[in-house]
Amino acid sequence: MTILLIVLGAAVGAPLRYLVDRAVQARHDTVFPWGTLTVNVAGSALLGFLAALPAGDGLMALAGIGFCGALTTYSTLGYETVRLIEEGVRFHAVANAVASIVAGLGAAYCGAVLAQAVL
């Protein structure tokens, strides 16, 4: 049953990741990967929130592992950072890596704090 919940969450998270990424990136005329940063920060906030809840294994499998796991993407962060270096925009590459890590951790922390506040 756990595997099915993960698959269901991922089936929603993966297409949403693509749609949000494309929508955000279309609004920015820059090589900086704003779309990936957006989904990674949003997913980190949600996962931080879920992790702080006294949720059961089913909710964590569906929303945490499945949905957030498919919504966020470390591999694309890595790929886009390397691509920026190859294109010679090293400042953007460093900014992407640093912003993604700092904002992701900050968002996860804020999500956890929010969950504690509503409990």
N, C-alpha and C positions, 0 to 999 in steps of 0.2 A: 504494500500500500504506500509506503514511503516513497518508493521510486516513482509511482504514478503521480503523487503530489509534486515531486520535483519536476517531472516532465510537464505537468500542467502549468506550473509557475513559469517555467522556462519558455513554454509556448506563448505566453503573454509577454514576458520580459524581453525576449529577443526581437520580435517585431517592433515593440515599443521603442527599444533602444535605437533601432535603425530609423524609425520615423522621427523621433525627437532629434537625433543627431543631424539628419538631413534638414529638418525645419530650422534648427538653430544655426547650422552652418550656412544655410541659404541667406540668412539675415546679416551675415558678416562677410565683408569683402577683404579677407585676410587669409594668410596661410596658417594662422594659429587655429588649432583644432578645438574651437569652442564647443562644438556638439559633443565630442567625447568627454570633455571636461564637465559639461552639464550633466550628462547621464551618470558619470562616475560620482560626482558630488551628491546628486539626488539619491542614487542608490546607496551610497555610504550613509547618508542621513537616515534613510529608511531602515537599513540594516542595524545601525546603532540603536534606533528606536525599538526595533523588534528584539534585539539582543537583551535590552534592559527590561523587557516585559517578562512576567512569569508565564510565558506562553508554552503551550505544549509542543511536542515534537512535530505534530502535524502542521501547525502554523509555521514553524521555522522551516520545515521541509518545503512547503508550498511557497511562502513569501520570502523567506531568507535565502535558502539555498537555490530554489528554482527561479523565482522572479528576480531577486536582486543579483543572483549569480549571472543570469542571462542579460540583465539590464546593464550591469557594469562590465567594463572590459579592460583588463590590465594589458592584454596582448595588443590591443589597438593603441593604447597609450604608448607602449614600447615601440611599436611600428611607426607611429606618427612622430615620435621624438627622433628616431633614427632618420626618418624621411626629412625632417626639418634640418638635421645636421648635414645630410647629403645635399640639400638644396642651398646650403651655405648660410642659413639663418640660425646661427648658433644661439643667439639671445632668445629667440622664440623656443628653441629646443629646451634650453635650460629652464626658461619660464614655464613651459608646459610640464616638465617633470616636477619642478618645485611646487608650482601651483596645484597640480593634481594631488601630490602627496599631502601637502599642508591643508588644502581645502577638504580633501577626503577625510583626513583624520579629524579635522575640526568639525565637519558635518556629522561624522559618526558620534563624536562626543556630544554635540548639540542634540542629536536625535536621542541619545541615551538620557541626557538631562531632561529633555521634554517628556520622555516616557516616565521618568521618576516623578516629575511634577504632576502628571495626570493620574498617577496611581494613588 
